[in-house]
Amino acid sequence: MTTPKLTPSEQRQRREDRLVTIRLRMAIGRALEDRDITTPAAIGEALGMPAEEATKLLTRRQWREGDVERLQAAAARLGLTV
């Protein structure tokens, strides 16, 4: 099975999403660190999701559909504006 090629506009959108996810992950990581929230359980609680899911969301390198929205929701939960 071959993966269909992305159109130029889809590629551009994916690049933009990737940059947004990097910025959000950095801001969320900084906010958690400033609040001394370091354990996976505490991070999950702070972000309102299971610990494993929160850890994966913040450390994942591969782009996934919906990551931007989930990171924006996590940032809003922490009171961040990015």
PDB file of N, CA, C and O in Angstrom:
ATOM      1  N   MET A   1       0.844  -1.181   0.000  1.00  0.00           N
ATOM      2  CA  MET A   1       0.000   0.000   0.000  1.00  0.00           C
ATOM      3  C   MET A   1       0.882   1.233   0.000  1.00  0.00           C
ATOM      4  O   MET A   1       1.794   1.346   0.819  1.00  0.00           O
ATOM      5  N   THR A   2       0.625   2.142  -0.894  1.00  0.00           N
ATOM      6  CA  THR A   2       1.401   3.370  -0.956  1.00  0.00           C
ATOM      7  C   THR A   2       0.617   4.504  -0.324  1.00  0.00           C
ATOM      8  O   THR A   2      -0.611   4.545  -0.389  1.00  0.00           O
ATOM      9  N   THR A   3       1.342   5.415   0.282  1.00  0.00           N
ATOM     10  CA  THR A   3       0.727   6.575   0.893  1.00  0.00           C
ATOM     11  C   THR A   3       0.528   7.636  -0.177  1.00  0.00           C
ATOM     12  O   THR A   3       1.462   7.934  -0.923  1.00  0.00           O
ATOM     13  N   PRO A   4      -0.663   8.214  -0.272  1.00  0.00           N
ATOM     14  CA  PRO A   4      -0.872   9.241  -1.286  1.00  0.00           C
ATOM     15  C   PRO A   4      -0.031  10.479  -0.986  1.00  0.00           C
ATOM     16  O   PRO A   4       0.164  10.852   0.171  1.00  0.00           O
ATOM     17  N   LYS A   5       0.458  11.102  -2.048  1.00  0.00           N
ATOM     18  CA  LYS A   5       1.273  12.306  -1.883  1.00  0.00           C
ATOM     19  C   LYS A   5       0.401  13.434  -1.381  1.00  0.00           C
ATOM     20  O   LYS A   5      -0.769  13.548  -1.747  1.00  0.00           O
ATOM     21  N   LEU A   6       0.990  14.273  -0.532  1.00  0.00           N
ATOM     22  CA  LEU A   6       0.276  15.446  -0.034  1.00  0.00           C
ATOM     23  C   LEU A   6       0.358  16.556  -1.071  1.00  0.00           C
ATOM     24  O   LEU A   6       1.369  16.706  -1.758  1.00  0.00           O
ATOM     25  N   THR A   7      -0.710  17.326  -1.175  1.00  0.00           N
ATOM     26  CA  THR A   7      -0.688  18.475  -2.070  1.00  0.00           C
ATOM     27  C   THR A   7       0.207  19.546  -1.449  1.00  0.00           C
ATOM     28  O   THR A   7       0.482  19.488  -0.250  1.00  0.00           O
ATOM     29  N   PRO A   8       0.665  20.513  -2.229  1.00  0.00           N
ATOM     30  CA  PRO A   8       1.490  21.589  -1.659  1.00  0.00           C
ATOM     31  C   PRO A   8       0.812  22.314  -0.493  1.00  0.00           C
ATOM     32  O   PRO A   8       1.470  22.669   0.485  1.00  0.00           O
ATOM     33  N   SER A   9      -0.496  22.533  -0.596  1.00  0.00           N
ATOM     34  CA  SER A   9      -1.182  23.223   0.505  1.00  0.00           C
ATOM     35  C   SER A   9      -1.238  22.332   1.757  1.00  0.00           C
ATOM     36  O   SER A   9      -1.135  22.830   2.878  1.00  0.00           O
ATOM     37  N   GLU A  10      -1.402  21.016   1.564  1.00  0.00           N
ATOM     38  CA  GLU A  10      -1.391  20.097   2.704  1.00  0.00           C
ATOM     39  C   GLU A  10      -0.007  20.039   3.339  1.00  0.00           C
ATOM     40  O   GLU A  10       0.114  19.978   4.563  1.00  0.00           O
ATOM     41  N   GLN A  11       1.027  20.058   2.520  1.00  0.00           N
ATOM     42  CA  GLN A  11       2.398  20.076   3.044  1.00  0.00           C
ATOM     43  C   GLN A  11       2.647  21.340   3.848  1.00  0.00           C
ATOM     44  O   GLN A  11       3.239  21.290   4.926  1.00  0.00           O
ATOM     45  N   ARG A  12       2.196  22.475   3.325  1.00  0.00           N
ATOM     46  CA  ARG A  12       2.373  23.751   4.016  1.00  0.00           C
ATOM     47  C   ARG A  12       1.639  23.738   5.354  1.00  0.00           C
ATOM     48  O   ARG A  12       2.179  24.175   6.370  1.00  0.00           O
ATOM     49  N   GLN A  13       0.406  23.233   5.346  1.00  0.00           N
ATOM     50  CA  GLN A  13      -0.366  23.169   6.582  1.00  0.00           C
ATOM     51  C   GLN A  13       0.306  22.254   7.605  1.00  0.00           C
ATOM     52  O   GLN A  13       0.326  22.567   8.795  1.00  0.00           O
ATOM     53  N   ARG A  14       0.844  21.148   7.158  1.00  0.00           N
ATOM     54  CA  ARG A  14       1.518  20.219   8.057  1.00  0.00           C
ATOM     55  C   ARG A  14       2.765  20.861   8.670  1.00  0.00           C
ATOM     56  O   ARG A  14       3.038  20.684   9.858  1.00  0.00           O
ATOM     57  N   ARG A  15       3.520  21.608   7.857  1.00  0.00           N
ATOM     58  CA  ARG A  15       4.700  22.328   8.379  1.00  0.00           C
ATOM     59  C   ARG A  15       4.286  23.353   9.423  1.00  0.00           C
ATOM     60  O   ARG A  15       4.914  23.462  10.476  1.00  0.00           O
ATOM     61  N   GLU A  16       3.224  24.109   9.131  1.00  0.00           N
ATOM     62  CA  GLU A  16       2.734  25.102  10.089  1.00  0.00           C
ATOM     63  C   GLU A  16       2.280  24.435  11.383  1.00  0.00           C
ATOM     64  O   GLU A  16       2.587  24.916  12.474  1.00  0.00           O
ATOM     65  N   ASP A  17       1.554  23.332  11.261  1.00  0.00           N
ATOM     66  CA  ASP A  17       1.116  22.588  12.448  1.00  0.00           C
ATOM     67  C   ASP A  17       2.313  22.097  13.257  1.00  0.00           C
ATOM     68  O   ASP A  17       2.300  22.134  14.487  1.00  0.00           O
ATOM     69  N   ARG A  18       3.332  21.642  12.564  1.00  0.00           N
ATOM     70  CA  ARG A  18       4.526  21.137  13.252  1.00  0.00           C
ATOM     71  C   ARG A  18       5.180  22.247  14.070  1.00  0.00           C
ATOM     72  O   ARG A  18       5.589  22.020  15.209  1.00  0.00           O
ATOM     73  N   LEU A  19       5.282  23.442  13.497  1.00  0.00           N
ATOM     74  CA  LEU A  19       5.856  24.575  14.227  1.00  0.00           C
ATOM     75  C   LEU A  19       5.003  24.953  15.429  1.00  0.00           C
ATOM     76  O   LEU A  19       5.528  25.258  16.499  1.00  0.00           O
ATOM     77  N   VAL A  20       3.699  24.933  15.252  1.00  0.00           N
ATOM     78  CA  VAL A  20       2.797  25.256  16.358  1.00  0.00           C
ATOM     79  C   VAL A  20       2.942  24.227  17.479  1.00  0.00           C
ATOM     80  O   VAL A  20       2.972  24.588  18.655  1.00  0.00           O
ATOM     81  N   THR A  21       3.031  22.945  17.116  1.00  0.00           N
ATOM     82  CA  THR A  21       3.169  21.919  18.155  1.00  0.00           C
ATOM     83  C   THR A  21       4.483  22.081  18.918  1.00  0.00           C
ATOM     84  O   THR A  21       4.527  21.878  20.131  1.00  0.00           O
ATOM     85  N   ILE A  22       5.549  22.444  18.213  1.00  0.00           N
ATOM     86  CA  ILE A  22       6.836  22.651  18.887  1.00  0.00           C
ATOM     87  C   ILE A  22       6.721  23.798  19.885  1.00  0.00           C
ATOM     88  O   ILE A  22       7.167  23.680  21.027  1.00  0.00           O
ATOM     89  N   ARG A  23       6.131  24.893  19.458  1.00  0.00           N
ATOM     90  CA  ARG A  23       5.975  26.060  20.350  1.00  0.00           C
ATOM     91  C   ARG A  23       5.102  25.729  21.552  1.00  0.00           C
ATOM     92  O   ARG A  23       5.416  26.105  22.681  1.00  0.00           O
ATOM     93  N   LEU A  24       4.004  25.022  21.301  1.00  0.00           N
ATOM     94  CA  LEU A  24       3.114  24.655  22.400  1.00  0.00           C
ATOM     95  C   LEU A  24       3.797  23.710  23.373  1.00  0.00           C
ATOM     96  O   LEU A  24       3.687  23.880  24.587  1.00  0.00           O
ATOM     97  N   ARG A  25       4.503  22.712  22.848  1.00  0.00           N
ATOM     98  CA  ARG A  25       5.200  21.773  23.738  1.00  0.00           C
ATOM     99  C   ARG A  25       6.223  22.491  24.606  1.00  0.00           C
ATOM    100  O   ARG A  25       6.355  22.197  25.794  1.00  0.00           O
ATOM    101  N   MET A  26       6.949  23.436  24.008  1.00  0.00           N
ATOM    102  CA  MET A  26       7.946  24.184  24.779  1.00  0.00           C
ATOM    103  C   MET A  26       7.275  25.031  25.864  1.00  0.00           C
ATOM    104  O   MET A  26       7.731  25.048  27.008  1.00  0.00           O
ATOM    105  N   ALA A  27       6.203  25.729  25.513  1.00  0.00           N
ATOM    106  CA  ALA A  27       5.503  26.578  26.476  1.00  0.00           C
ATOM    107  C   ALA A  27       4.896  25.753  27.603  1.00  0.00           C
ATOM    108  O   ALA A  27       4.993  26.123  28.773  1.00  0.00           O
ATOM    109  N   ILE A  28       4.267  24.629  27.246  1.00  0.00           N
ATOM    110  CA  ILE A  28       3.667  23.758  28.262  1.00  0.00           C
ATOM    111  C   ILE A  28       4.754  23.179  29.163  1.00  0.00           C
ATOM    112  O   ILE A  28       4.607  23.159  30.385  1.00  0.00           O
ATOM    113  N   GLY A  29       5.845  22.708  28.559  1.00  0.00           N
ATOM    114  CA  GLY A  29       6.953  22.164  29.350  1.00  0.00           C
ATOM    115  C   GLY A  29       7.514  23.182  30.318  1.00  0.00           C
ATOM    116  O   GLY A  29       7.792  22.862  31.473  1.00  0.00           O
ATOM    117  N   ARG A  30       7.682  24.418  29.848  1.00  0.00           N
ATOM    118  CA  ARG A  30       8.192  25.494  30.706  1.00  0.00           C
ATOM    119  C   ARG A  30       7.224  25.772  31.853  1.00  0.00           C
ATOM    120  O   ARG A  30       7.643  25.918  33.001  1.00  0.00           O
ATOM    121  N   ALA A  31       5.930  25.844  31.544  1.00  0.00           N
ATOM    122  CA  ALA A  31       4.928  26.120  32.575  1.00  0.00           C
ATOM    123  C   ALA A  31       4.889  25.005  33.620  1.00  0.00           C
ATOM    124  O   ALA A  31       4.787  25.274  34.817  1.00  0.00           O
ATOM    125  N   LEU A  32       4.971  23.767  33.170  1.00  0.00           N
ATOM    126  CA  LEU A  32       4.977  22.645  34.116  1.00  0.00           C
ATOM    127  C   LEU A  32       6.223  22.685  34.990  1.00  0.00           C
ATOM    128  O   LEU A  32       6.152  22.455  36.197  1.00  0.00           O
ATOM    129  N   GLU A  33       7.362  22.978  34.373  1.00  0.00           N
ATOM    130  CA  GLU A  33       8.615  23.055  35.125  1.00  0.00           C
ATOM    131  C   GLU A  33       8.584  24.194  36.144  1.00  0.00           C
ATOM    132  O   GLU A  33       9.048  24.034  37.273  1.00  0.00           O
ATOM    133  N   ASP A  34       8.038  25.340  35.745  1.00  0.00           N
ATOM    134  CA  ASP A  34       7.931  26.482  36.661  1.00  0.00           C
ATOM    135  C   ASP A  34       7.069  26.153  37.873  1.00  0.00           C
ATOM    136  O   ASP A  34       7.265  26.702  38.958  1.00  0.00           O
ATOM    137  N   ARG A  35       6.124  25.261  37.678  1.00  0.00           N
ATOM    138  CA  ARG A  35       5.221  24.858  38.764  1.00  0.00           C
ATOM    139  C   ARG A  35       5.702  23.598  39.482  1.00  0.00           C
ATOM    140  O   ARG A  35       4.988  23.041  40.316  1.00  0.00           O
ATOM    141  N   ASP A  36       6.908  23.158  39.155  1.00  0.00           N
ATOM    142  CA  ASP A  36       7.494  21.944  39.743  1.00  0.00           C
ATOM    143  C   ASP A  36       6.623  20.707  39.535  1.00  0.00           C
ATOM    144  O   ASP A  36       6.527  19.846  40.409  1.00  0.00           O
ATOM    145  N   ILE A  37       5.998  20.633  38.375  1.00  0.00           N
ATOM    146  CA  ILE A  37       5.195  19.462  38.011  1.00  0.00           C
ATOM    147  C   ILE A  37       6.072  18.628  37.089  1.00  0.00           C
ATOM    148  O   ILE A  37       6.266  18.974  35.924  1.00  0.00           O
ATOM    149  N   THR A  38       6.604  17.522  37.620  1.00  0.00           N
ATOM    150  CA  THR A  38       7.592  16.762  36.862  1.00  0.00           C
ATOM    151  C   THR A  38       7.261  15.288  36.686  1.00  0.00           C
ATOM    152  O   THR A  38       7.755  14.664  35.747  1.00  0.00           O
ATOM    153  N   THR A  39       6.451  14.720  37.550  1.00  0.00           N
ATOM    154  CA  THR A  39       6.156  13.295  37.423  1.00  0.00           C
ATOM    155  C   THR A  39       5.073  13.086  36.374  1.00  0.00           C
ATOM    156  O   THR A  39       4.215  13.949  36.192  1.00  0.00           O
ATOM    157  N   PRO A  40       5.103  11.959  35.687  1.00  0.00           N
ATOM    158  CA  PRO A  40       4.069  11.696  34.673  1.00  0.00           C
ATOM    159  C   PRO A  40       2.652  11.803  35.236  1.00  0.00           C
ATOM    160  O   PRO A  40       1.762  12.337  34.575  1.00  0.00           O
ATOM    161  N   ALA A  41       2.442  11.306  36.439  1.00  0.00           N
ATOM    162  CA  ALA A  41       1.101  11.368  37.041  1.00  0.00           C
ATOM    163  C   ALA A  41       0.668  12.812  37.268  1.00  0.00           C
ATOM    164  O   ALA A  41      -0.478  13.169  36.996  1.00  0.00           O
ATOM    165  N   ALA A  42       1.577  13.637  37.762  1.00  0.00           N
ATOM    166  CA  ALA A  42       1.253  15.048  38.015  1.00  0.00           C
ATOM    167  C   ALA A  42       1.034  15.802  36.708  1.00  0.00           C
ATOM    168  O   ALA A  42       0.164  16.668  36.624  1.00  0.00           O
ATOM    169  N   ILE A  43       1.822  15.472  35.693  1.00  0.00           N
ATOM    170  CA  ILE A  43       1.656  16.114  34.386  1.00  0.00           C
ATOM    171  C   ILE A  43       0.291  15.750  33.812  1.00  0.00           C
ATOM    172  O   ILE A  43      -0.426  16.618  33.314  1.00  0.00           O
ATOM    173  N   GLY A  44      -0.070  14.475  33.880  1.00  0.00           N
ATOM    174  CA  GLY A  44      -1.371  14.041  33.393  1.00  0.00           C
ATOM    175  C   GLY A  44      -2.505  14.737  34.122  1.00  0.00           C
ATOM    176  O   GLY A  44      -3.483  15.162  33.508  1.00  0.00           O
ATOM    177  N   GLU A  45      -2.368  14.849  35.433  1.00  0.00           N
ATOM    178  CA  GLU A  45      -3.399  15.526  36.225  1.00  0.00           C
ATOM    179  C   GLU A  45      -3.504  16.998  35.841  1.00  0.00           C
ATOM    180  O   GLU A  45      -4.607  17.525  35.698  1.00  0.00           O
ATOM    181  N   ALA A  46      -2.360  17.665  35.672  1.00  0.00           N
ATOM    182  CA  ALA A  46      -2.351  19.082  35.312  1.00  0.00           C
ATOM    183  C   ALA A  46      -2.965  19.318  33.939  1.00  0.00           C
ATOM    184  O   ALA A  46      -3.605  20.345  33.710  1.00  0.00           O
ATOM    185  N   LEU A  47      -2.773  18.371  33.025  1.00  0.00           N
ATOM    186  CA  LEU A  47      -3.286  18.529  31.665  1.00  0.00           C
ATOM    187  C   LEU A  47      -4.674  17.918  31.485  1.00  0.00           C
ATOM    188  O   LEU A  47      -5.299  18.083  30.438  1.00  0.00           O
ATOM    189  N   GLY A  48      -5.148  17.218  32.500  1.00  0.00           N
ATOM    190  CA  GLY A  48      -6.487  16.640  32.429  1.00  0.00           C
ATOM    191  C   GLY A  48      -6.598  15.431  31.531  1.00  0.00           C
ATOM    192  O   GLY A  48      -7.609  15.238  30.855  1.00  0.00           O
ATOM    193  N   MET A  49      -5.556  14.615  31.524  1.00  0.00           N
ATOM    194  CA  MET A  49      -5.579  13.398  30.713  1.00  0.00           C
ATOM    195  C   MET A  49      -4.754  12.329  31.414  1.00  0.00           C
ATOM    196  O   MET A  49      -4.001  12.637  32.338  1.00  0.00           O
ATOM    197  N   PRO A  50      -4.884  11.079  30.989  1.00  0.00           N
ATOM    198  CA  PRO A  50      -4.076  10.021  31.601  1.00  0.00           C
ATOM    199  C   PRO A  50      -2.575  10.337  31.469  1.00  0.00           C
ATOM    200  O   PRO A  50      -2.144  10.953  30.493  1.00  0.00           O
ATOM    201  N   ALA A  51      -1.800   9.912  32.454  1.00  0.00           N
ATOM    202  CA  ALA A  51      -0.370  10.221  32.495  1.00  0.00           C
ATOM    203  C   ALA A  51       0.358   9.775  31.232  1.00  0.00           C
ATOM    204  O   ALA A  51       1.158  10.528  30.677  1.00  0.00           O
ATOM    205  N   GLU A  52       0.088   8.568  30.780  1.00  0.00           N
ATOM    206  CA  GLU A  52       0.774   8.033  29.600  1.00  0.00           C
ATOM    207  C   GLU A  52       0.446   8.863  28.362  1.00  0.00           C
ATOM    208  O   GLU A  52       1.328   9.162  27.557  1.00  0.00           O
ATOM    209  N   GLU A  53      -0.813   9.230  28.215  1.00  0.00           N
ATOM    210  CA  GLU A  53      -1.244  10.029  27.071  1.00  0.00           C
ATOM    211  C   GLU A  53      -0.595  11.423  27.100  1.00  0.00           C
ATOM    212  O   GLU A  53      -0.152  11.927  26.067  1.00  0.00           O
ATOM    213  N   ALA A  54      -0.542  12.035  28.281  1.00  0.00           N
ATOM    214  CA  ALA A  54       0.063  13.364  28.416  1.00  0.00           C
ATOM    215  C   ALA A  54       1.550  13.313  28.097  1.00  0.00           C
ATOM    216  O   ALA A  54       2.070  14.195  27.413  1.00  0.00           O
ATOM    217  N   THR A  55       2.231  12.295  28.584  1.00  0.00           N
ATOM    218  CA  THR A  55       3.662  12.158  28.331  1.00  0.00           C
ATOM    219  C   THR A  55       3.923  11.973  26.840  1.00  0.00           C
ATOM    220  O   THR A  55       4.829  12.598  26.288  1.00  0.00           O
ATOM    221  N   LYS A  56       3.151  11.132  26.194  1.00  0.00           N
ATOM    222  CA  LYS A  56       3.318  10.911  24.752  1.00  0.00           C
ATOM    223  C   LYS A  56       3.054  12.192  23.970  1.00  0.00           C
ATOM    224  O   LYS A  56       3.781  12.509  23.028  1.00  0.00           O
ATOM    225  N   LEU A  57       2.018  12.926  24.356  1.00  0.00           N
ATOM    226  CA  LEU A  57       1.670  14.155  23.656  1.00  0.00           C
ATOM    227  C   LEU A  57       2.808  15.173  23.731  1.00  0.00           C
ATOM    228  O   LEU A  57       3.079  15.883  22.763  1.00  0.00           O
ATOM    229  N   LEU A  58       3.463  15.239  24.874  1.00  0.00           N
ATOM    230  CA  LEU A  58       4.523  16.232  25.056  1.00  0.00           C
ATOM    231  C   LEU A  58       5.875  15.795  24.509  1.00  0.00           C
ATOM    232  O   LEU A  58       6.744  16.637  24.288  1.00  0.00           O
ATOM    233  N   THR A  59       6.073  14.501  24.284  1.00  0.00           N
ATOM    234  CA  THR A  59       7.398  14.038  23.851  1.00  0.00           C
ATOM    235  C   THR A  59       7.419  13.435  22.459  1.00  0.00           C
ATOM    236  O   THR A  59       8.495  13.162  21.925  1.00  0.00           O
ATOM    237  N   ARG A  60       6.280  13.225  21.871  1.00  0.00           N
ATOM    238  CA  ARG A  60       6.191  12.592  20.558  1.00  0.00           C
ATOM    239  C   ARG A  60       6.913  13.436  19.502  1.00  0.00           C
ATOM    240  O   ARG A  60       6.793  14.661  19.486  1.00  0.00           O
ATOM    241  N   ARG A  61       7.654  12.775  18.635  1.00  0.00           N
ATOM    242  CA  ARG A  61       8.364  13.449  17.545  1.00  0.00           C
ATOM    243  C   ARG A  61       7.587  13.398  16.236  1.00  0.00           C
ATOM    244  O   ARG A  61       7.762  14.250  15.366  1.00  0.00           O
ATOM    245  N   GLN A  62       6.738  12.405  16.106  1.00  0.00           N
ATOM    246  CA  GLN A  62       5.990  12.224  14.866  1.00  0.00           C
ATOM    247  C   GLN A  62       4.703  13.042  14.899  1.00  0.00           C
ATOM    248  O   GLN A  62       3.999  13.070  15.908  1.00  0.00           O
ATOM    249  N   TRP A  63       4.405  13.710  13.781  1.00  0.00           N
ATOM    250  CA  TRP A  63       3.190  14.493  13.683  1.00  0.00           C
ATOM    251  C   TRP A  63       1.979  13.575  13.674  1.00  0.00           C
ATOM    252  O   TRP A  63       1.968  12.549  12.995  1.00  0.00           O
ATOM    253  N   ARG A  64       0.971  13.950  14.425  1.00  0.00           N
ATOM    254  CA  ARG A  64      -0.273  13.178  14.443  1.00  0.00           C
ATOM    255  C   ARG A  64      -1.446  14.135  14.313  1.00  0.00           C
ATOM    256  O   ARG A  64      -1.426  15.245  14.844  1.00  0.00           O
ATOM    257  N   GLU A  65      -2.447  13.693  13.610  1.00  0.00           N
ATOM    258  CA  GLU A  65      -3.674  14.467  13.442  1.00  0.00           C
ATOM    259  C   GLU A  65      -4.285  14.756  14.814  1.00  0.00           C
ATOM    260  O   GLU A  65      -4.430  13.841  15.625  1.00  0.00           O
ATOM    261  N   GLY A  66      -4.638  15.993  15.080  1.00  0.00           N
ATOM    262  CA  GLY A  66      -5.280  16.374  16.331  1.00  0.00           C
ATOM    263  C   GLY A  66      -4.332  16.839  17.420  1.00  0.00           C
ATOM    264  O   GLY A  66      -4.789  17.318  18.457  1.00  0.00           O
ATOM    265  N   ASP A  67      -3.022  16.715  17.220  1.00  0.00           N
ATOM    266  CA  ASP A  67      -2.064  17.130  18.249  1.00  0.00           C
ATOM    267  C   ASP A  67      -2.159  18.624  18.547  1.00  0.00           C
ATOM    268  O   ASP A  67      -2.088  19.031  19.707  1.00  0.00           O
ATOM    269  N   VAL A  68      -2.318  19.437  17.513  1.00  0.00           N
ATOM    270  CA  VAL A  68      -2.379  20.883  17.730  1.00  0.00           C
ATOM    271  C   VAL A  68      -3.552  21.220  18.657  1.00  0.00           C
ATOM    272  O   VAL A  68      -3.393  21.971  19.619  1.00  0.00           O
ATOM    273  N   GLU A  69      -4.705  20.673  18.367  1.00  0.00           N
ATOM    274  CA  GLU A  69      -5.887  20.950  19.170  1.00  0.00           C
ATOM    275  C   GLU A  69      -5.716  20.470  20.609  1.00  0.00           C
ATOM    276  O   GLU A  69      -6.091  21.169  21.551  1.00  0.00           O
ATOM    277  N   ARG A  70      -5.155  19.289  20.773  1.00  0.00           N
ATOM    278  CA  ARG A  70      -4.957  18.739  22.120  1.00  0.00           C
ATOM    279  C   ARG A  70      -3.947  19.564  22.908  1.00  0.00           C
ATOM    280  O   ARG A  70      -4.121  19.794  24.105  1.00  0.00           O
ATOM    281  N   LEU A  71      -2.882  20.011  22.225  1.00  0.00           N
ATOM    282  CA  LEU A  71      -1.888  20.852  22.898  1.00  0.00           C
ATOM    283  C   LEU A  71      -2.466  22.227  23.228  1.00  0.00           C
ATOM    284  O   LEU A  71      -2.160  22.788  24.280  1.00  0.00           O
ATOM    285  N   GLN A  72      -3.289  22.771  22.349  1.00  0.00           N
ATOM    286  CA  GLN A  72      -3.930  24.057  22.633  1.00  0.00           C
ATOM    287  C   GLN A  72      -4.853  23.940  23.843  1.00  0.00           C
ATOM    288  O   GLN A  72      -4.903  24.851  24.670  1.00  0.00           O
ATOM    289  N   ALA A  73      -5.576  22.846  23.954  1.00  0.00           N
ATOM    290  CA  ALA A  73      -6.456  22.628  25.089  1.00  0.00           C
ATOM    291  C   ALA A  73      -5.641  22.498  26.380  1.00  0.00           C
ATOM    292  O   ALA A  73      -6.028  23.027  27.422  1.00  0.00           O
ATOM    293  N   ALA A  74      -4.513  21.793  26.301  1.00  0.00           N
ATOM    294  CA  ALA A  74      -3.646  21.647  27.473  1.00  0.00           C
ATOM    295  C   ALA A  74      -3.073  22.993  27.889  1.00  0.00           C
ATOM    296  O   ALA A  74      -3.005  23.299  29.079  1.00  0.00           O
ATOM    297  N   ALA A  75      -2.661  23.799  26.914  1.00  0.00           N
ATOM    298  CA  ALA A  75      -2.113  25.123  27.210  1.00  0.00           C
ATOM    299  C   ALA A  75      -3.181  26.001  27.853  1.00  0.00           C
ATOM    300  O   ALA A  75      -2.899  26.723  28.810  1.00  0.00           O
ATOM    301  N   ALA A  76      -4.395  25.943  27.339  1.00  0.00           N
ATOM    302  CA  ALA A  76      -5.487  26.736  27.904  1.00  0.00           C
ATOM    303  C   ALA A  76      -5.783  26.293  29.337  1.00  0.00           C
ATOM    304  O   ALA A  76      -6.077  27.121  30.199  1.00  0.00           O
ATOM    305  N   ARG A  77      -5.707  25.008  29.583  1.00  0.00           N
ATOM    306  CA  ARG A  77      -5.950  24.481  30.933  1.00  0.00           C
ATOM    307  C   ARG A  77      -4.924  25.015  31.925  1.00  0.00           C
ATOM    308  O   ARG A  77      -5.222  25.203  33.104  1.00  0.00           O
ATOM    309  N   LEU A  78      -3.691  25.261  31.423  1.00  0.00           N
ATOM    310  CA  LEU A  78      -2.631  25.805  32.267  1.00  0.00           C
ATOM    311  C   LEU A  78      -2.671  27.337  32.315  1.00  0.00           C
ATOM    312  O   LEU A  78      -1.900  27.961  33.044  1.00  0.00           O
ATOM    313  N   GLY A  79      -3.569  27.928  31.538  1.00  0.00           N
ATOM    314  CA  GLY A  79      -3.689  29.382  31.532  1.00  0.00           C
ATOM    315  C   GLY A  79      -2.671  30.065  30.631  1.00  0.00           C
ATOM    316  O   GLY A  79      -2.364  31.243  30.815  1.00  0.00           O
ATOM    317  N   LEU A  80      -2.147  29.326  29.653  1.00  0.00           N
ATOM    318  CA  LEU A  80      -1.137  29.885  28.743  1.00  0.00           C
ATOM    319  C   LEU A  80      -1.814  30.446  27.499  1.00  0.00           C
ATOM    320  O   LEU A  80      -2.829  29.928  27.033  1.00  0.00           O
ATOM    321  N   THR A  81      -1.231  31.509  26.977  1.00  0.00           N
ATOM    322  CA  THR A  81      -1.673  32.025  25.678  1.00  0.00           C
ATOM    323  C   THR A  81      -0.471  31.936  24.744  1.00  0.00           C
ATOM    324  O   THR A  81       0.549  32.594  24.947  1.00  0.00           O
ATOM    325  N   VAL A  82      -0.620  31.110  23.724  1.00  0.00           N
ATOM    326  CA  VAL A  82       0.482  30.910  22.780  1.00  0.00           C
ATOM    327  C   VAL A  82      -0.011  31.227  21.390  1.00  0.00           C
ATOM    328  O   VAL A  82       0.750  31.127  20.427  1.00  0.00           O
TER     329      VAL A  82
END
